[in-house]
Amino acid sequence: MPHVKVYITLKPTLLDAQGRVVEHALGTLGYSRVHDVRIGKYLSMTVEGDRGAVERDVKEMCERLLANPTIEDYRFEVDE
Amino acid sequence: MPHVKVYITLKPTLLDAQGRVVEHALGTLGYSRVHDVRIGKYLSMTVEGDRGAVERDVKEMCERLLANPTIEDYRFEVDE
C-alpha cells in the first residue's frame, strides 16, 4: 500500500512567529549560530490505490483539509 | 551556510491522537482509503559552522529543546 509523506510549511513571505520563538529559545541555550528557523508540519500515512489515484487524492486532501493554501505551501512524496 | 531540515515524529508504539482525529476527518470528507495517519513536526533552519559542528549542534538541540526524546524520535538532514 503506498506510503505518503506530506510536508506543510508557512509561505516564505510570512513571518513564522513559532519559529522566531524557537530561535530565541535556542539562542538562550547558547545556540546563537542558528538562523531562519521555520516550523511546519510533517504527516505520514498509507493510502490505498494506484499511484495516480493516490497522488490525486493527497493533493485534494492537502487543499481541502491538511493545509491552508492561503498561507501554507505543501509538498508530498509517494513511496510504493 | 548549511541548511538543516529536522523531522520529529511520535514514537511508533505510541497512539497518535492528533493523527486519529485527522484520519477521521478525512473519512468524513470521503477519503476512507487513508490509514495510519501520524503527525509530526518539520523544522528548517540555517546553522553557521562546518558540517561536523552543525551535526553535533543539531543533535544536541533536538535532545535538549526541539524534541522530547521520551516520546519522540527525530532525524535531520544537513545540506551544504
Backbone of each chain as nested JSON, in Angstrom:
{
  "chains": [
    {"id": "A", "residues": [
      {"number": 1, "name": "MET", "atoms": {"N": [0.865, -1.191, 0.0], "CA": [0.0, 0.0, 0.0], "C": [0.902, 1.242, 0.0]}},
      {"number": 2, "name": "PRO", "atoms": {"N": [0.663, 2.208, -0.901], "CA": [1.565, 3.371, -0.956], "C": [1.643, 4.122, 0.373]}},
      {"number": 3, "name": "HIS", "atoms": {"N": [2.849, 4.485, 0.707], "CA": [3.095, 5.278, 1.908], "C": [3.351, 6.718, 1.466]}},
      {"number": 4, "name": "VAL", "atoms": {"N": [2.688, 7.653, 2.128], "CA": [2.749, 9.056, 1.709], "C": [3.326, 9.898, 2.834]}},
      {"number": 5, "name": "LYS", "atoms": {"N": [4.231, 10.798, 2.476], "CA": [4.767, 11.779, 3.427], "C": [4.402, 13.168, 2.919]}},
      {"number": 6, "name": "VAL", "atoms": {"N": [3.814, 13.967, 3.787], "CA": [3.372, 15.309, 3.413], "C": [4.123, 16.323, 4.278]}},
      {"number": 7, "name": "TYR", "atoms": {"N": [4.634, 17.375, 3.638], "CA": [5.347, 18.447, 4.347], "C": [4.576, 19.737, 4.134]}},
      {"number": 8, "name": "ILE", "atoms": {"N": [4.176, 20.382, 5.198], "CA": [3.393, 21.612, 5.106], "C": [4.189, 22.724, 5.779]}},
      {"number": 9, "name": "THR", "atoms": {"N": [4.407, 23.794, 5.039], "CA": [5.208, 24.902, 5.574], "C": [4.481, 26.221, 5.347]}},
      {"number": 10, "name": "LEU", "atoms": {"N": [4.737, 27.166, 6.225], "CA": [4.215, 28.508, 6.039], "C": [4.864, 29.118, 4.796]}},
      {"number": 11, "name": "LYS", "atoms": {"N": [4.112, 29.901, 4.04], "CA": [4.695, 30.52, 2.844], "C": [5.916, 31.368, 3.245]}},
      {"number": 12, "name": "PRO", "atoms": {"N": [6.955, 31.361, 2.412], "CA": [8.226, 32.004, 2.806], "C": [8.102, 33.498, 3.109]}},
      {"number": 13, "name": "THR", "atoms": {"N": [7.114, 34.173, 2.528], "CA": [6.989, 35.612, 2.754], "C": [6.35, 35.941, 4.099]}},
      {"number": 14, "name": "LEU", "atoms": {"N": [5.78, 34.952, 4.764], "CA": [5.071, 35.227, 6.016], "C": [5.986, 35.04, 7.219]}},
      {"number": 15, "name": "LEU", "atoms": {"N": [5.805, 35.874, 8.217], "CA": [6.564, 35.767, 9.464], "C": [6.163, 34.487, 10.193]}},
      {"number": 16, "name": "ASP", "atoms": {"N": [7.143, 33.698, 10.592], "CA": [6.875, 32.466, 11.327], "C": [7.114, 32.747, 12.814]}},
      {"number": 17, "name": "ALA", "atoms": {"N": [6.046, 33.103, 13.522], "CA": [6.178, 33.514, 14.92], "C": [6.697, 32.37, 15.787]}},
      {"number": 18, "name": "GLN", "atoms": {"N": [6.193, 31.168, 15.534], "CA": [6.62, 29.997, 16.308], "C": [8.12, 29.74, 16.078]}},
      {"number": 19, "name": "GLY", "atoms": {"N": [8.532, 29.889, 14.829], "CA": [9.949, 29.719, 14.517], "C": [10.813, 30.751, 15.228]}},
      {"number": 20, "name": "ARG", "atoms": {"N": [10.312, 31.981, 15.299], "CA": [11.072, 33.027, 15.984], "C": [11.244, 32.705, 17.467]}},
      {"number": 21, "name": "VAL", "atoms": {"N": [10.174, 32.174, 18.061], "CA": [10.244, 31.808, 19.484], "C": [11.273, 30.701, 19.703]}},
      {"number": 22, "name": "VAL", "atoms": {"N": [11.251, 29.707, 18.842], "CA": [12.208, 28.604, 18.975], "C": [13.634, 29.112, 18.75]}},
      {"number": 23, "name": "GLU", "atoms": {"N": [13.816, 30.003, 17.769], "CA": [15.153, 30.545, 17.509], "C": [15.668, 31.31, 18.729]}},
      {"number": 24, "name": "HIS", "atoms": {"N": [14.787, 32.079, 19.341], "CA": [15.177, 32.818, 20.542], "C": [15.529, 31.842, 21.677]}},
      {"number": 25, "name": "ALA", "atoms": {"N": [14.711, 30.808, 21.854], "CA": [14.966, 29.821, 22.913], "C": [16.304, 29.123, 22.676]}},
      {"number": 26, "name": "LEU", "atoms": {"N": [16.592, 28.794, 21.411], "CA": [17.885, 28.173, 21.095], "C": [19.023, 29.136, 21.425]}},
      {"number": 27, "name": "GLY", "atoms": {"N": [18.812, 30.43, 21.146], "CA": [19.83, 31.434, 21.467], "C": [20.123, 31.481, 22.953]}},
      {"number": 28, "name": "THR", "atoms": {"N": [19.083, 31.419, 23.781], "CA": [19.297, 31.47, 25.233], "C": [20.003, 30.219, 25.734]}},
      {"number": 29, "name": "LEU", "atoms": {"N": [19.899, 29.114, 24.987], "CA": [20.625, 27.887, 25.355], "C": [22.059, 27.898, 24.828]}},
      {"number": 30, "name": "GLY", "atoms": {"N": [22.413, 28.971, 24.097], "CA": [23.789, 29.079, 23.617], "C": [23.97, 28.778, 22.137]}},
      {"number": 31, "name": "TYR", "atoms": {"N": [22.896, 28.414, 21.457], "CA": [22.998, 28.094, 20.027], "C": [22.702, 29.351, 19.216]}},
      {"number": 32, "name": "SER", "atoms": {"N": [23.657, 30.272, 19.24], "CA": [23.422, 31.572, 18.614], "C": [23.761, 31.565, 17.127]}},
      {"number": 33, "name": "ARG", "atoms": {"N": [24.255, 30.452, 16.619], "CA": [24.597, 30.373, 15.199], "C": [23.454, 29.814, 14.356]}},
      {"number": 34, "name": "VAL", "atoms": {"N": [22.288, 29.696, 14.995], "CA": [21.102, 29.187, 14.294], "C": [20.264, 30.362, 13.809]}},
      {"number": 35, "name": "HIS", "atoms": {"N": [19.843, 30.331, 12.554], "CA": [19.055, 31.41, 11.969], "C": [17.908, 30.842, 11.139]}},
      {"number": 36, "name": "ASP", "atoms": {"N": [16.961, 31.726, 10.836], "CA": [15.875, 31.4, 9.896], "C": [15.133, 30.118, 10.272]}},
      {"number": 37, "name": "VAL", "atoms": {"N": [14.817, 29.969, 11.557], "CA": [14.071, 28.782, 11.976], "C": [12.629, 28.927, 11.504]}},
      {"number": 38, "name": "ARG", "atoms": {"N": [12.158, 27.925, 10.8], "CA": [10.761, 27.907, 10.366], "C": [10.193, 26.54, 10.704]}},
      {"number": 39, "name": "ILE", "atoms": {"N": [8.936, 26.542, 11.159], "CA": [8.343, 25.319, 11.68], "C": [7.124, 24.953, 10.85]}},
      {"number": 40, "name": "GLY", "atoms": {"N": [7.086, 23.71, 10.452], "CA": [5.952, 23.231, 9.673], "C": [5.45, 21.916, 10.221]}},
      {"number": 41, "name": "LYS", "atoms": {"N": [4.577, 21.289, 9.449], "CA": [4.01, 20.005, 9.843], "C": [4.513, 18.921, 8.91]}},
      {"number": 42, "name": "TYR", "atoms": {"N": [4.604, 17.732, 9.484], "CA": [5.02, 16.562, 8.724], "C": [3.99, 15.482, 8.987]}},
      {"number": 43, "name": "LEU", "atoms": {"N": [3.371, 14.96, 7.957], "CA": [2.371, 13.904, 8.126], "C": [2.828, 12.671, 7.369]}},
      {"number": 44, "name": "SER", "atoms": {"N": [2.613, 11.507, 7.958], "CA": [2.821, 10.273, 7.204], "C": [1.533, 9.481, 7.264]}},
      {"number": 45, "name": "MET", "atoms": {"N": [1.256, 8.748, 6.196], "CA": [0.008, 7.975, 6.122], "C": [0.155, 6.916, 5.047]}},
      {"number": 46, "name": "THR", "atoms": {"N": [-0.701, 5.917, 5.071], "CA": [-0.807, 4.994, 3.946], "C": [-2.136, 5.279, 3.263]}},
      {"number": 47, "name": "VAL", "atoms": {"N": [-2.144, 5.146, 1.931], "CA": [-3.36, 5.405, 1.15], "C": [-3.526, 4.265, 0.163]}},
      {"number": 48, "name": "GLU", "atoms": {"N": [-4.683, 3.604, 0.185], "CA": [-4.957, 2.52, -0.761], "C": [-5.149, 3.089, -2.161]}},
      {"number": 49, "name": "GLY", "atoms": {"N": [-4.715, 2.349, -3.171], "CA": [-4.973, 2.743, -4.555], "C": [-3.699, 2.757, -5.368]}},
      {"number": 50, "name": "ASP", "atoms": {"N": [-3.85, 2.942, -6.679], "CA": [-2.647, 3.018, -7.512], "C": [-2.049, 4.423, -7.383]}},
      {"number": 51, "name": "ARG", "atoms": {"N": [-0.834, 4.556, -7.89], "CA": [-0.074, 5.781, -7.664], "C": [-0.816, 7.037, -8.14]}},
      {"number": 52, "name": "GLY", "atoms": {"N": [-1.408, 6.947, -9.312], "CA": [-2.117, 8.115, -9.857], "C": [-3.267, 8.55, -8.956]}},
      {"number": 53, "name": "ALA", "atoms": {"N": [-4.063, 7.564, -8.524], "CA": [-5.207, 7.871, -7.664], "C": [-4.741, 8.443, -6.329]}},
      {"number": 54, "name": "VAL", "atoms": {"N": [-3.655, 7.859, -5.8], "CA": [-3.146, 8.325, -4.505], "C": [-2.669, 9.768, -4.626]}},
      {"number": 55, "name": "GLU", "atoms": {"N": [-1.922, 10.068, -5.676], "CA": [-1.408, 11.438, -5.843], "C": [-2.559, 12.434, -5.976]}},
      {"number": 56, "name": "ARG", "atoms": {"N": [-3.58, 12.054, -6.731], "CA": [-4.736, 12.936, -6.905], "C": [-5.445, 13.156, -5.564]}},
      {"number": 57, "name": "ASP", "atoms": {"N": [-5.65, 12.054, -4.824], "CA": [-6.336, 12.155, -3.531], "C": [-5.543, 13.011, -2.541]}},
      {"number": 58, "name": "VAL", "atoms": {"N": [-4.235, 12.797, -2.481], "CA": [-3.433, 13.518, -1.479], "C": [-3.416, 15.012, -1.803]}},
      {"number": 59, "name": "LYS", "atoms": {"N": [-3.316, 15.347, -3.084], "CA": [-3.352, 16.761, -3.471], "C": [-4.675, 17.398, -3.007]}},
      {"number": 60, "name": "GLU", "atoms": {"N": [-5.776, 16.679, -3.26], "CA": [-7.098, 17.178, -2.83], "C": [-7.169, 17.322, -1.315]}},
      {"number": 61, "name": "MET", "atoms": {"N": [-6.666, 16.31, -0.607], "CA": [-6.719, 16.351, 0.862], "C": [-5.928, 17.536, 1.402]}},
      {"number": 62, "name": "CYS", "atoms": {"N": [-4.782, 17.811, 0.761], "CA": [-3.978, 18.956, 1.197], "C": [-4.758, 20.256, 0.985]}},
      {"number": 63, "name": "GLU", "atoms": {"N": [-5.39, 20.378, -0.173], "CA": [-6.121, 21.614, -0.497], "C": [-7.334, 21.801, 0.411]}},
      {"number": 64, "name": "ARG", "atoms": {"N": [-8.002, 20.673, 0.749], "CA": [-9.27, 20.759, 1.461], "C": [-9.132, 20.748, 2.97]}},
      {"number": 65, "name": "LEU", "atoms": {"N": [-8.133, 20.049, 3.486], "CA": [-8.092, 19.867, 4.941], "C": [-6.702, 20.039, 5.553]}},
      {"number": 66, "name": "LEU", "atoms": {"N": [-5.704, 19.408, 4.95], "CA": [-4.418, 19.303, 5.655], "C": [-3.664, 20.626, 5.705]}},
      {"number": 67, "name": "ALA", "atoms": {"N": [-3.699, 21.384, 4.606], "CA": [-3.004, 22.66, 4.574], "C": [-4.015, 23.795, 4.425]}},
      {"number": 68, "name": "ASN", "atoms": {"N": [-3.57, 24.983, 4.694], "CA": [-4.353, 26.184, 4.404], "C": [-3.657, 26.874, 3.223]}},
      {"number": 69, "name": "PRO", "atoms": {"N": [-4.169, 26.658, 2.007], "CA": [-3.422, 27.132, 0.83], "C": [-3.233, 28.646, 0.785]}},
      {"number": 70, "name": "THR", "atoms": {"N": [-3.975, 29.383, 1.559], "CA": [-3.796, 30.83, 1.58], "C": [-2.456, 31.216, 2.205]}},
      {"number": 71, "name": "ILE", "atoms": {"N": [-2.077, 30.498, 3.234], "CA": [-0.853, 30.876, 3.952], "C": [0.212, 29.783, 3.971]}},
      {"number": 72, "name": "GLU", "atoms": {"N": [-0.142, 28.589, 3.477], "CA": [0.813, 27.483, 3.566], "C": [1.107, 26.865, 2.204]}},
      {"number": 73, "name": "ASP", "atoms": {"N": [2.32, 26.371, 2.06], "CA": [2.697, 25.547, 0.912], "C": [2.728, 24.097, 1.366]}},
      {"number": 74, "name": "TYR", "atoms": {"N": [2.56, 23.195, 0.429], "CA": [2.707, 21.778, 0.773], "C": [3.42, 21.062, -0.359]}},
      {"number": 75, "name": "ARG", "atoms": {"N": [4.073, 19.966, 0.024], "CA": [4.611, 19.057, -0.983], "C": [4.48, 17.666, -0.396]}},
      {"number": 76, "name": "PHE", "atoms": {"N": [4.472, 16.667, -1.25], "CA": [4.34, 15.3, -0.731], "C": [5.111, 14.327, -1.599]}},
      {"number": 77, "name": "GLU", "atoms": {"N": [5.445, 13.192, -0.985], "CA": [6.154, 12.107, -1.661], "C": [5.329, 10.84, -1.494]}},
      {"number": 78, "name": "VAL", "atoms": {"N": [5.208, 10.078, -2.575], "CA": [4.511, 8.79, -2.528], "C": [5.542, 7.696, -2.751]}},
      {"number": 79, "name": "ASP", "atoms": {"N": [5.714, 6.815, -1.745], "CA": [6.624, 5.671, -1.884], "C": [5.781, 4.419, -2.07]}},
      {"number": 80, "name": "GLU", "atoms": {"N": [6.129, 3.624, -3.059], "CA": [5.372, 2.365, -3.289], "C": [5.663, 1.382, -2.166]}}
    ]},
    {"id": "B", "residues": [
      {"number": 1, "name": "MET", "atoms": {"N": [26.004, 28.756, 3.964], "CA": [25.733, 28.33, 5.344], "C": [24.874, 27.06, 5.293]}},
      {"number": 2, "name": "PRO", "atoms": {"N": [25.213, 25.995, 6.043], "CA": [24.438, 24.759, 5.944], "C": [22.96, 24.963, 6.298]}},
      {"number": 3, "name": "HIS", "atoms": {"N": [22.131, 24.341, 5.491], "CA": [20.693, 24.363, 5.724], "C": [20.298, 23.015, 6.323]}},
      {"number": 4, "name": "VAL", "atoms": {"N": [19.518, 23.076, 7.392], "CA": [19.182, 21.857, 8.135], "C": [17.669, 21.647, 8.121]}},
      {"number": 5, "name": "LYS", "atoms": {"N": [17.263, 20.409, 7.888], "CA": [15.848, 20.032, 7.991], "C": [15.721, 18.982, 9.078]}},
      {"number": 6, "name": "VAL", "atoms": {"N": [14.809, 19.22, 9.998], "CA": [14.616, 18.304, 11.128], "C": [13.192, 17.755, 11.076]}},
      {"number": 7, "name": "TYR", "atoms": {"N": [13.067, 16.453, 11.254], "CA": [11.757, 15.79, 11.266], "C": [11.564, 15.16, 12.632]}},
      {"number": 8, "name": "ILE", "atoms": {"N": [10.485, 15.508, 13.299], "CA": [10.223, 14.992, 14.644], "C": [8.899, 14.238, 14.616]}},
      {"number": 9, "name": "THR", "atoms": {"N": [8.938, 12.997, 15.044], "CA": [7.73, 12.159, 15.0], "C": [7.515, 11.488, 16.347]}},
      {"number": 10, "name": "LEU", "atoms": {"N": [6.266, 11.225, 16.649], "CA": [5.94, 10.465, 17.847], "C": [6.48, 9.044, 17.668]}},
      {"number": 11, "name": "LYS", "atoms": {"N": [6.961, 8.44, 18.75], "CA": [7.468, 7.073, 18.625], "C": [6.365, 6.148, 18.096]}},
      {"number": 12, "name": "PRO", "atoms": {"N": [6.745, 5.189, 17.257], "CA": [5.729, 4.377, 16.565], "C": [4.801, 3.602, 17.496]}},
      {"number": 13, "name": "THR", "atoms": {"N": [5.273, 3.276, 18.69], "CA": [4.441, 2.481, 19.595], "C": [3.381, 3.319, 20.306]}},
      {"number": 14, "name": "LEU", "atoms": {"N": [3.461, 4.642, 20.2], "CA": [2.519, 5.498, 20.92], "C": [1.321, 5.862, 20.036]}},
      {"number": 15, "name": "LEU", "atoms": {"N": [0.154, 5.938, 20.655], "CA": [-1.054, 6.361, 19.941], "C": [-0.922, 7.825, 19.548]}},
      {"number": 16, "name": "ASP", "atoms": {"N": [-1.189, 8.118, 18.268], "CA": [-1.118, 9.497, 17.792], "C": [-2.553, 10.048, 17.725]}},
      {"number": 17, "name": "ALA", "atoms": {"N": [-2.974, 10.698, 18.802], "CA": [-4.364, 11.148, 18.905], "C": [-4.696, 12.177, 17.818]}},
      {"number": 18, "name": "GLN", "atoms": {"N": [-3.76, 13.098, 17.559], "CA": [-3.987, 14.11, 16.536], "C": [-4.13, 13.446, 15.157]}},
      {"number": 19, "name": "GLY", "atoms": {"N": [-3.309, 12.442, 14.916], "CA": [-3.405, 11.713, 13.652], "C": [-4.736, 10.999, 13.514]}},
      {"number": 20, "name": "ARG", "atoms": {"N": [-5.234, 10.448, 14.609], "CA": [-6.532, 9.763, 14.574], "C": [-7.642, 10.741, 14.224]}},
      {"number": 21, "name": "VAL", "atoms": {"N": [-7.571, 11.943, 14.798], "CA": [-8.595, 12.962, 14.519], "C": [-8.563, 13.345, 13.044]}},
      {"number": 22, "name": "VAL", "atoms": {"N": [-7.359, 13.552, 12.514], "CA": [-7.237, 13.917, 11.094], "C": [-7.746, 12.773, 10.206]}},
      {"number": 23, "name": "GLU", "atoms": {"N": [-7.401, 11.529, 10.579], "CA": [-7.851, 10.378, 9.787], "C": [-9.378, 10.302, 9.776]}},
      {"number": 24, "name": "HIS", "atoms": {"N": [-9.987, 10.547, 10.918], "CA": [-11.452, 10.543, 10.998], "C": [-12.037, 11.662, 10.143]}},
      {"number": 25, "name": "ALA", "atoms": {"N": [-11.436, 12.859, 10.231], "CA": [-11.927, 13.992, 9.442], "C": [-11.818, 13.703, 7.949]}},
      {"number": 26, "name": "LEU", "atoms": {"N": [-10.698, 13.073, 7.546], "CA": [-10.549, 12.71, 6.134], "C": [-11.626, 11.707, 5.733]}},
      {"number": 27, "name": "GLY", "atoms": {"N": [-11.948, 10.773, 6.639], "CA": [-13.004, 9.799, 6.349], "C": [-14.345, 10.468, 6.113]}},
      {"number": 28, "name": "THR", "atoms": {"N": [-14.661, 11.459, 6.92], "CA": [-15.955, 12.141, 6.757], "C": [-15.99, 12.962, 5.462]}},
      {"number": 29, "name": "LEU", "atoms": {"N": [-14.824, 13.308, 4.932], "CA": [-14.769, 14.004, 3.64], "C": [-14.764, 13.022, 2.466]}},
      {"number": 30, "name": "GLY", "atoms": {"N": [-14.803, 11.723, 2.773], "CA": [-14.875, 10.735, 1.705], "C": [-13.562, 10.017, 1.425]}},
      {"number": 31, "name": "TYR", "atoms": {"N": [-12.497, 10.38, 2.143], "CA": [-11.199, 9.74, 1.909], "C": [-11.037, 8.565, 2.873]}},
      {"number": 32, "name": "SER", "atoms": {"N": [-11.783, 7.489, 2.592], "CA": [-11.81, 6.373, 3.528], "C": [-10.679, 5.386, 3.261]}},
      {"number": 33, "name": "ARG", "atoms": {"N": [-9.876, 5.629, 2.237], "CA": [-8.774, 4.721, 1.932], "C": [-7.461, 5.177, 2.569]}},
      {"number": 34, "name": "VAL", "atoms": {"N": [-7.571, 6.143, 3.463], "CA": [-6.39, 6.658, 4.161], "C": [-6.276, 5.989, 5.533]}},
      {"number": 35, "name": "HIS", "atoms": {"N": [-5.099, 5.508, 5.858], "CA": [-4.896, 4.818, 7.125], "C": [-3.587, 5.291, 7.761]}},
      {"number": 36, "name": "ASP", "atoms": {"N": [-3.463, 4.956, 9.055], "CA": [-2.196, 5.163, 9.788], "C": [-1.67, 6.59, 9.67]}},
      {"number": 37, "name": "VAL", "atoms": {"N": [-2.556, 7.57, 9.819], "CA": [-2.115, 8.964, 9.763], "C": [-1.348, 9.286, 11.035]}},
      {"number": 38, "name": "ARG", "atoms": {"N": [-0.155, 9.793, 10.867], "CA": [0.65, 10.212, 12.018], "C": [1.197, 11.595, 11.717]}},
      {"number": 39, "name": "ILE", "atoms": {"N": [1.203, 12.441, 12.745], "CA": [1.543, 13.846, 12.542], "C": [2.778, 14.208, 13.348]}},
      {"number": 40, "name": "GLY", "atoms": {"N": [3.687, 14.854, 12.692], "CA": [4.911, 15.273, 13.364], "C": [5.233, 16.714, 13.034]}},
      {"number": 41, "name": "LYS", "atoms": {"N": [6.444, 17.097, 13.4], "CA": [6.901, 18.466, 13.147], "C": [8.025, 18.437, 12.128]}},
      {"number": 42, "name": "TYR", "atoms": {"N": [8.093, 19.511, 11.384], "CA": [9.141, 19.67, 10.387], "C": [9.75, 21.039, 10.626]}},
      {"number": 43, "name": "LEU", "atoms": {"N": [11.048, 21.106, 10.86], "CA": [11.709, 22.395, 11.079], "C": [12.784, 22.586, 10.028]}},
      {"number": 44, "name": "SER", "atoms": {"N": [12.91, 23.797, 9.53], "CA": [14.055, 24.116, 8.685], "C": [14.782, 25.299, 9.3]}},
      {"number": 45, "name": "MET", "atoms": {"N": [16.079, 25.323, 9.127], "CA": [16.895, 26.392, 9.717], "C": [18.255, 26.423, 9.018]}},
      {"number": 46, "name": "THR", "atoms": {"N": [18.969, 27.52, 9.183], "CA": [20.36, 27.543, 8.764], "C": [21.21, 27.601, 10.023]}},
      {"number": 47, "name": "VAL", "atoms": {"N": [22.361, 26.944, 9.973], "CA": [23.252, 26.906, 11.128], "C": [24.667, 27.196, 10.628]}},
      {"number": 48, "name": "GLU", "atoms": {"N": [25.3, 28.2, 11.212], "CA": [26.684, 28.527, 10.842], "C": [27.632, 27.455, 11.357]}},
      {"number": 49, "name": "GLY", "atoms": {"N": [28.677, 27.18, 10.58], "CA": [29.695, 26.248, 11.036], "C": [29.989, 25.182, 10.003]}},
      {"number": 50, "name": "ASP", "atoms": {"N": [31.029, 24.379, 10.257], "CA": [31.307, 23.283, 9.328], "C": [30.342, 22.141, 9.623]}},
      {"number": 51, "name": "ARG", "atoms": {"N": [30.325, 21.194, 8.695], "CA": [29.327, 20.132, 8.758], "C": [29.352, 19.366, 10.082]}},
      {"number": 52, "name": "GLY", "atoms": {"N": [30.553, 19.038, 10.552], "CA": [30.664, 18.273, 11.792], "C": [30.082, 19.023, 12.977]}},
      {"number": 53, "name": "ALA", "atoms": {"N": [30.422, 20.319, 13.068], "CA": [29.921, 21.128, 14.176], "C": [28.404, 21.281, 14.087]}},
      {"number": 54, "name": "VAL", "atoms": {"N": [27.905, 21.461, 12.862], "CA": [26.463, 21.634, 12.689], "C": [25.729, 20.361, 13.101]}},
      {"number": 55, "name": "GLU", "atoms": {"N": [26.239, 19.218, 12.665], "CA": [25.567, 17.956, 13.021], "C": [25.553, 17.752, 14.538]}},
      {"number": 56, "name": "ARG", "atoms": {"N": [26.678, 18.082, 15.172], "CA": [26.751, 17.909, 16.623], "C": [25.762, 18.853, 17.318]}},
      {"number": 57, "name": "ASP", "atoms": {"N": [25.742, 20.122, 16.873], "CA": [24.83, 21.099, 17.47], "C": [23.367, 20.714, 17.274]}},
      {"number": 58, "name": "VAL", "atoms": {"N": [23.014, 20.283, 16.073], "CA": [21.604, 19.978, 15.807], "C": [21.159, 18.771, 16.64]}},
      {"number": 59, "name": "LYS", "atoms": {"N": [22.035, 17.769, 16.763], "CA": [21.688, 16.609, 17.593], "C": [21.411, 17.072, 19.031]}},
      {"number": 60, "name": "GLU", "atoms": {"N": [22.288, 17.928, 19.551], "CA": [22.104, 18.465, 20.908], "C": [20.818, 19.27, 21.024]}},
      {"number": 61, "name": "MET", "atoms": {"N": [20.565, 20.12, 20.031], "CA": [19.343, 20.947, 20.067], "C": [18.096, 20.07, 20.072]}},
      {"number": 62, "name": "CYS", "atoms": {"N": [18.131, 18.977, 19.305], "CA": [16.981, 18.069, 19.293], "C": [16.778, 17.439, 20.666]}},
      {"number": 63, "name": "GLU", "atoms": {"N": [17.874, 17.0, 21.267], "CA": [17.779, 16.336, 22.571], "C": [17.324, 17.298, 23.665]}},
      {"number": 64, "name": "ARG", "atoms": {"N": [17.787, 18.555, 23.575], "CA": [17.549, 19.495, 24.681], "C": [16.263, 20.278, 24.525]}},
      {"number": 65, "name": "LEU", "atoms": {"N": [15.856, 20.596, 23.286], "CA": [14.727, 21.509, 23.126], "C": [13.71, 21.079, 22.07]}},
      {"number": 66, "name": "LEU", "atoms": {"N": [14.185, 20.697, 20.896], "CA": [13.262, 20.554, 19.771], "C": [12.364, 19.328, 19.906]}},
      {"number": 67, "name": "ALA", "atoms": {"N": [12.933, 18.228, 20.375], "CA": [12.141, 17.007, 20.519], "C": [12.047, 16.629, 21.99]}},
      {"number": 68, "name": "ASN", "atoms": {"N": [11.108, 15.764, 22.297], "CA": [11.027, 15.157, 23.629], "C": [11.454, 13.702, 23.472]}},
      {"number": 69, "name": "PRO", "atoms": {"N": [12.726, 13.394, 23.779], "CA": [13.251, 12.063, 23.452], "C": [12.519, 10.91, 24.142]}},
      {"number": 70, "name": "THR", "atoms": {"N": [11.737, 11.22, 25.173], "CA": [10.989, 10.16, 25.845], "C": [9.886, 9.615, 24.939]}},
      {"number": 71, "name": "ILE", "atoms": {"N": [9.255, 10.5, 24.192], "CA": [8.105, 10.069, 23.379], "C": [8.288, 10.327, 21.887]}},
      {"number": 72, "name": "GLU", "atoms": {"N": [9.358, 11.018, 21.524], "CA": [9.515, 11.371, 20.114], "C": [10.846, 10.873, 19.55]}},
      {"number": 73, "name": "ASP", "atoms": {"N": [10.826, 10.554, 18.269], "CA": [12.042, 10.288, 17.515], "C": [12.346, 11.511, 16.657]}},
      {"number": 74, "name": "TYR", "atoms": {"N": [13.613, 11.671, 16.299], "CA": [13.947, 12.765, 15.375], "C": [14.988, 12.28, 14.386]}},
      {"number": 75, "name": "ARG", "atoms": {"N": [15.0, 12.914, 13.239], "CA": [16.084, 12.713, 12.288], "C": [16.303, 14.043, 11.597]}},
      {"number": 76, "name": "PHE", "atoms": {"N": [17.499, 14.247, 11.058], "CA": [17.751, 15.522, 10.393], "C": [18.686, 15.331, 9.212]}},
      {"number": 77, "name": "GLU", "atoms": {"N": [18.623, 16.282, 8.304], "CA": [19.471, 16.284, 7.107], "C": [20.188, 17.626, 7.072]}},
      {"number": 78, "name": "VAL", "atoms": {"N": [21.478, 17.597, 6.764], "CA": [22.262, 18.818, 6.613], "C": [22.636, 18.951, 5.132]}},
      {"number": 79, "name": "ASP", "atoms": {"N": [22.168, 20.008, 4.493], "CA": [22.543, 20.281, 3.093], "C": [23.53, 21.435, 3.075]}},
      {"number": 80, "name": "GLU", "atoms": {"N": [24.618, 21.235, 2.367], "CA": [25.622, 22.326, 2.281], "C": [25.057, 23.474, 1.46]}}
    ]}
  ]
}
